Amino acid sequence: MNNLNNITNLVPVSESINITQSSNIVVPEKPIELVNSFSSSKFPSLNPFCEVDIRDLVTSDGLTSMGKSVRIPEMDNLEISVKTSKYLLVSNAEIASVGNEIRNRSEMNWKPEKIFFDGKTYRRSFVCEDSYFIRNIPQVGDQVALVMEEVNSYDGQTRAGIYFYYIRLICDNGMRTRDHGFSYSFRHTLNNLSWESKIDGALLKLSGNDLDMRFNRFLQSCSFLQDIEVSEPMPILLDNKEYLENLPPTQYGQIMRNMYTATETDNNGIVTKKYGSGNSYNMWDFFNSGTELLWHNPKLTQGSIDNNSLLVDGLLKYASDTQVDEIDKQQIHMFD
């Protein structure tokens, strides 16, 4: 167990603070993809809404520590994390309850998409099936829909709340984006005891003009990717922090390799290349190769989730900047 504040030999006291499970949690029925990356065969079907508790810690000589131990009884009381006395424990069930309320009050149709829970981080996503929020990418033609995701963590490494981003329907590739989506989130501290009111603002976003503008700007930026050819190496992308400098080199290599080698089989059994036209590839191919790998990874990790957002926002920023440069060049030539 990790030590806290240099106090050694911490042990949990017998009393625990149980988080009451909300009675109106709706565990989604199929169709849904359960993604659980907790590798131990001892817990193959961990319930995302299982009980979680937080316990005071004391030293072996009976002194009370400032530390709190977060544990999951269903995992044989495995200690998930050690936090300070200012830590606010919010259960996955509580986040899901608020998510259910937002979806119900939105009067929009939401289809369950994925559940992820590895004992520490919880994510549950839904796709909006309302025709108004299913839109075509200009020039490309692919349909994109709005996604709502509930997020929580028991180790405090991820902000809890409600997040909105997009999904490409033809392949169900999730496209996480901070720049073009929006979220209502909070940190797990006692300063956020009224956290429900913080994320209730998601309802206002769903009915306002801001979502329309963000969605359309996202679609327009995606369309720019088709006009940019892929050429290796790509230093302008990989050496710029605003683009893909923080994408791990191994991840970049996997995305490129998948773009060149991935195939698909049609209803007649004919196998064709998934990406590119002949020997030509554009950034839309690279973009979708990356979101495919990072979204459908059977061993989903927090790293792949973060890299998905990094890839999407980095490439769309690059595409928008490139488009602006082209417009500037055209305007300059008009006066030559």
Secondary structure per residue as TSV (DSSP state, phi and psi in degrees):
chain	resnum	aa	ss	phi	psi
A	1	M	-	360.0	142.6
A	2	N	-	-71.1	142.0
A	3	N	-	-86.4	156.3
A	4	L	B	-133.0	132.1
A	5	N	T	57.0	31.9
A	6	N	T	61.5	18.6
A	7	I	B	-91.4	126.1
A	8	T	-	-99.9	164.7
A	9	N	S	56.8	45.9
A	10	L	E	-74.9	138.1
A	11	V	E	-132.9	146.4
A	12	P	E	-77.0	143.3
A	13	V	E	-79.1	163.1
A	14	S	E	-70.1	-32.7
A	15	E	E	-76.0	139.9
A	16	S	E	-129.6	159.5
A	17	I	E	-102.8	105.3
A	18	N	E	-81.0	139.3
A	19	I	-	-89.5	115.8
A	20	T	-	-66.9	132.0
A	21	Q	-	-80.8	131.9
A	22	S	-	-68.4	141.0
A	23	S	T	-78.1	-13.7
A	24	N	T	-105.0	21.7
A	25	I	-	-69.8	128.7
A	26	V	-	-107.4	104.2
A	27	V	-	-75.9	121.6
A	28	P	-	-64.2	141.9
A	29	E	-	-83.4	168.4
A	30	K	S	-67.2	153.9
A	31	P	S	-77.4	126.7
A	32	I	-	-157.0	144.6
A	33	E	E	-102.9	116.4
A	34	L	E	-88.9	118.7
A	35	V	E	-116.2	114.5
A	36	N	-	-132.0	110.4
A	37	S	-	-96.8	11.2
A	38	F	-	-70.3	113.8
A	39	S	-	-76.9	-19.4
A	40	S	-	-69.0	130.0
A	41	S	T	-69.0	-11.3
A	42	K	T	-70.2	-25.9
A	43	F	S	-128.8	66.5
A	44	P	T	-71.9	-24.0
A	45	S	T	-131.3	63.3
A	46	L	-	-69.2	125.8
A	47	N	-	-77.2	119.5
A	48	P	T	-60.4	-22.4
A	49	F	T	-105.7	23.5
A	50	C	-	-71.4	165.8
A	51	E	-	-65.2	143.8
A	52	V	-	-134.8	143.1
A	53	D	E	-137.7	163.0
A	54	I	E	-126.5	132.2
A	55	R	E	-122.8	143.8
A	56	D	E	-68.0	151.8
A	57	L	E	-115.1	144.3
A	58	V	E	-132.5	156.7
A	59	T	E	-78.9	168.4
A	60	S	T	-63.5	-20.9
A	61	D	T	-96.7	14.0
A	62	G	S	91.6	1.9
A	63	L	-	-79.1	138.3
A	64	T	E	-76.6	133.9
A	65	S	E	-96.4	160.5
A	66	M	E	-78.0	-7.7
A	67	G	E	-81.0	153.8
A	68	K	E	-127.0	137.3
A	69	S	E	-104.4	121.9
A	70	V	E	-95.5	124.5
A	71	R	E	-136.2	154.1
A	72	I	E	-119.0	110.2
A	73	P	G	-55.4	-37.4
A	74	E	G	-64.2	-20.1
A	75	M	G	-102.4	38.3
A	76	D	T	56.6	39.8
A	77	N	T	57.5	32.8
A	78	L	E	-60.0	133.5
A	79	E	E	-77.2	119.8
A	80	I	E	-85.0	-39.6
A	81	S	E	-163.8	162.7
A	82	V	E	-117.3	120.7
A	83	K	E	-121.1	170.5
A	84	T	-	-82.7	174.0
A	85	S	T	-67.5	-14.5
A	86	K	T	-87.4	0.2
A	87	Y	B	-73.4	136.0
A	88	L	-	-106.1	114.7
A	89	L	-	-89.6	120.8
A	90	V	-	-120.7	127.0
A	91	S	-	-78.1	156.7
A	92	N	H	-58.5	-35.8
A	93	A	H	-63.0	-37.9
A	94	E	H	-67.7	-42.5
A	95	I	H	-62.8	-42.7
A	96	A	H	-63.7	-36.0
A	97	S	H	-63.1	-43.8
A	98	V	H	-66.3	-39.7
A	99	G	H	-60.0	-42.6
A	100	N	H	-60.1	-42.6
A	101	E	H	-64.9	-41.9
A	102	I	H	-62.7	-44.6
A	103	R	H	-64.2	-42.0
A	104	N	H	-65.4	-42.5
A	105	R	H	-75.4	-20.5
A	106	S	H	-71.4	-20.6
A	107	E	T	57.9	30.0
A	108	M	-	-108.8	156.5
A	109	N	-	-89.1	121.9
A	110	W	E	-121.1	127.1
A	111	K	E	-103.4	128.4
A	112	P	E	-57.2	138.1
A	113	E	E	-118.4	-59.5
A	114	K	E	-145.7	153.0
A	115	I	E	-125.7	132.8
A	116	F	E	-128.1	128.2
A	117	F	E	-153.6	120.3
A	118	D	-	-113.5	19.1
A	119	G	S	95.3	-20.8
A	120	K	S	-118.6	-52.6
A	121	T	E	-109.4	136.3
A	122	Y	E	-118.2	133.9
A	123	R	E	-142.0	130.5
A	124	R	E	-133.7	123.5
A	125	S	E	-116.4	151.6
A	126	F	E	-135.2	142.7
A	127	V	E	-104.9	130.7
A	128	C	E	-77.3	125.2
A	129	E	-	-100.8	5.1
A	130	D	-	-65.3	134.3
A	131	S	G	-60.1	-29.7
A	132	Y	G	-64.8	-29.8
A	133	F	G	-103.5	22.0
A	134	I	E	-118.2	111.5
A	135	R	E	-130.1	155.1
A	136	N	E	-92.0	141.7
A	137	I	-	-78.1	125.0
A	138	P	T	-54.0	141.0
A	139	Q	T	72.1	-46.7
A	140	V	T	-75.1	-47.3
A	141	G	-	93.4	-14.5
A	142	D	-	-63.6	144.4
A	143	Q	E	-89.4	140.5
A	144	V	E	-127.9	139.1
A	145	A	E	-122.6	163.6
A	146	L	E	-83.7	139.7
A	147	V	E	-118.5	138.4
A	148	M	E	-114.5	132.4
A	149	E	E	-130.4	131.0
A	150	E	E	-89.2	135.7
A	151	V	E	-134.2	139.4
A	152	N	E	-154.2	163.1
A	153	S	E	-148.7	148.8
A	154	Y	S	-102.1	-0.9
A	155	D	S	-111.7	1.7
A	156	G	S	74.5	7.2
A	157	Q	S	-81.6	-16.9
A	158	T	S	-126.3	132.8
A	159	R	-	-65.5	137.5
A	160	A	E	-87.4	153.4
A	161	G	E	153.0	-157.7
A	162	I	E	-119.5	129.3
A	163	Y	E	-122.5	146.5
A	164	F	E	-126.6	131.0
A	165	Y	E	-149.7	-152.3
A	166	Y	E	-135.8	162.7
A	167	I	E	-140.1	137.4
A	168	R	E	-84.9	116.4
A	169	L	T	-72.1	-30.0
A	170	I	T	-63.5	-25.4
A	171	C	T	-132.7	0.7
A	172	D	T	58.2	34.7
A	173	N	E	-83.1	118.6
A	174	G	E	-74.3	139.1
A	175	M	E	-124.1	90.2
A	176	R	-	-73.6	137.4
A	177	T	-	-151.4	129.6
A	178	R	S	-85.9	-33.2
A	179	D	S	-74.0	-32.5
A	180	H	S	-113.4	-9.8
A	181	G	S	-101.3	-159.6
A	182	F	E	-158.1	164.6
A	183	S	E	-152.9	159.7
A	184	Y	E	-127.2	108.8
A	185	S	E	-136.5	170.2
A	186	F	E	-152.7	156.7
A	187	R	-	-87.9	153.7
A	188	H	S	-81.1	71.3
A	189	T	B	-130.6	159.6
A	190	L	G	-67.4	-9.4
A	191	N	G	-71.9	-11.9
A	192	N	G	-116.6	41.9
A	193	L	T	-62.6	-28.6
A	194	S	T	-96.7	43.2
A	195	W	H	-63.6	-28.3
A	196	E	H	-58.7	-39.5
A	197	S	H	-69.5	-25.9
A	198	K	H	-67.5	-38.7
A	199	I	H	-95.8	-6.2
A	200	D	T	-66.4	-20.1
A	201	G	T	-63.8	-11.4
A	202	A	H	-59.5	-31.7
A	203	L	H	-61.8	-40.2
A	204	L	H	-65.5	-38.8
A	205	K	H	-64.1	-38.6
A	206	L	H	-65.6	-26.8
A	207	S	H	-103.7	0.7
A	208	G	S	-98.3	174.2
A	209	N	H	-76.5	-20.4
A	210	D	H	-61.7	-40.3
A	211	L	H	-62.3	-43.0
A	212	D	H	-55.9	-47.5
A	213	M	H	-66.2	-42.0
A	214	R	H	-64.7	-44.0
A	215	F	H	-61.7	-49.0
A	216	N	H	-65.9	-36.6
A	217	R	H	-66.2	-37.4
A	218	F	H	-61.9	-47.6
A	219	L	H	-62.1	-41.3
A	220	Q	H	-64.9	-41.5
A	221	S	H	-65.0	-37.4
A	222	C	H	-61.6	-38.8
A	223	S	H	-65.3	-30.6
A	224	F	H	-64.4	-29.0
A	225	L	H	-61.8	-31.3
A	226	Q	T	-67.3	-21.4
A	227	D	T	-91.3	0.9
A	228	I	S	-110.7	118.2
A	229	E	B	-76.7	147.4
A	230	V	-	-87.3	127.2
A	231	S	-	-138.2	138.3
A	232	E	S	-105.8	146.0
A	233	P	-	-74.4	173.3
A	234	M	-	-124.2	70.4
A	235	P	H	-62.3	-31.8
A	236	I	H	-62.3	-27.9
A	237	L	H	-85.4	-47.3
A	238	L	H	-80.9	-15.2
A	239	D	T	-107.9	13.5
A	240	N	-	-122.4	123.2
A	241	K	T	-62.8	-26.4
A	242	E	T	-74.6	-14.2
A	243	Y	T	-111.8	-104.4
A	244	L	T	-120.4	21.2
A	245	E	T	-60.1	-32.4
A	246	N	T	-88.0	0.2
A	247	L	S	-76.0	125.4
A	248	P	-	-55.8	136.8
A	249	P	H	-55.5	-36.9
A	250	T	H	-64.9	-36.7
A	251	Q	H	-67.1	-41.9
A	252	Y	H	-58.8	-44.3
A	253	G	H	-63.3	-39.6
A	254	Q	H	-65.2	-39.3
A	255	I	H	-66.1	-43.3
A	256	M	H	-63.3	-45.2
A	257	R	H	-62.7	-41.8
A	258	N	H	-64.6	-39.1
A	259	M	H	-61.0	-39.3
A	260	Y	H	-79.0	-28.2
A	261	T	H	-113.9	-17.0
A	262	A	-	-63.9	140.8
A	263	T	E	-129.0	165.0
A	264	E	E	-141.2	153.7
A	265	T	E	-115.8	128.5
A	266	D	-	-85.0	-177.4
A	267	N	T	-64.6	-19.0
A	268	N	T	-94.0	4.9
A	269	G	S	83.0	10.1
A	270	I	-	-85.9	127.7
A	271	V	E	-95.1	128.6
A	272	T	E	-133.8	165.7
A	273	K	E	-67.4	139.1
A	274	K	S	-78.4	-34.0
A	275	Y	S	-126.7	152.2
A	276	G	-	85.9	166.7
A	277	S	B	-128.8	108.2
A	278	G	T	65.5	-123.2
A	279	N	T	-103.9	16.1
A	280	S	B	-106.7	135.2
A	281	Y	-	-133.7	143.4
A	282	N	B	-119.1	176.8
A	283	M	H	-68.1	-22.7
A	284	W	H	-66.9	-35.8
A	285	D	H	-63.7	-47.9
A	286	F	H	-62.1	-42.3
A	287	F	H	-58.3	-49.9
A	288	N	H	-73.4	-30.9
A	289	S	H	-61.3	-41.0
A	290	G	H	-69.9	-46.3
A	291	T	H	-67.6	-29.8
A	292	E	H	-61.6	-51.3
A	293	L	H	-64.3	-41.6
A	294	L	H	-81.2	-20.6
A	295	W	H	-93.7	-37.2
A	296	H	S	-101.3	12.7
A	297	N	-	-59.5	120.0
A	298	P	T	-63.6	-23.0
A	299	K	T	-108.2	66.3
A	300	L	-	-61.6	134.0
A	301	T	-	-129.3	166.5
A	302	Q	H	-62.4	-31.3
A	303	G	H	-63.2	-43.7
A	304	S	H	-68.4	-32.4
A	305	I	H	-65.8	-46.6
A	306	D	H	-63.9	-40.4
A	307	N	H	-67.9	-29.6
A	308	N	H	-61.0	-48.4
A	309	S	H	-64.8	-40.8
A	310	L	H	-61.8	-44.0
A	311	L	H	-64.4	-48.9
A	312	V	H	-61.8	-52.7
A	313	D	H	-68.1	-36.4
A	314	G	H	-65.1	-45.1
A	315	L	H	-70.8	-38.2
A	316	L	H	-70.2	-33.7
A	317	K	H	-65.1	-43.6
A	318	Y	H	-62.4	-43.6
A	319	A	H	-63.9	-42.2
A	320	S	H	-66.3	-42.4
A	321	D	H	-63.5	-40.1
A	322	T	H	-64.7	-39.8
A	323	Q	H	-64.3	-41.7
A	324	V	H	-62.0	-41.9
A	325	D	H	-61.7	-41.0
A	326	E	H	-64.7	-40.7
A	327	I	H	-65.0	-40.7
A	328	D	H	-62.3	-41.4
A	329	K	H	-64.0	-41.5
A	330	Q	H	-63.4	-39.9
A	331	Q	H	-67.3	-35.7
A	332	I	H	-65.3	-42.9
A	333	H	H	-65.5	-27.7
A	334	M	H	-63.0	-25.7
A	335	F	T	-104.5	4.2
A	336	D	-	-69.5	360.0
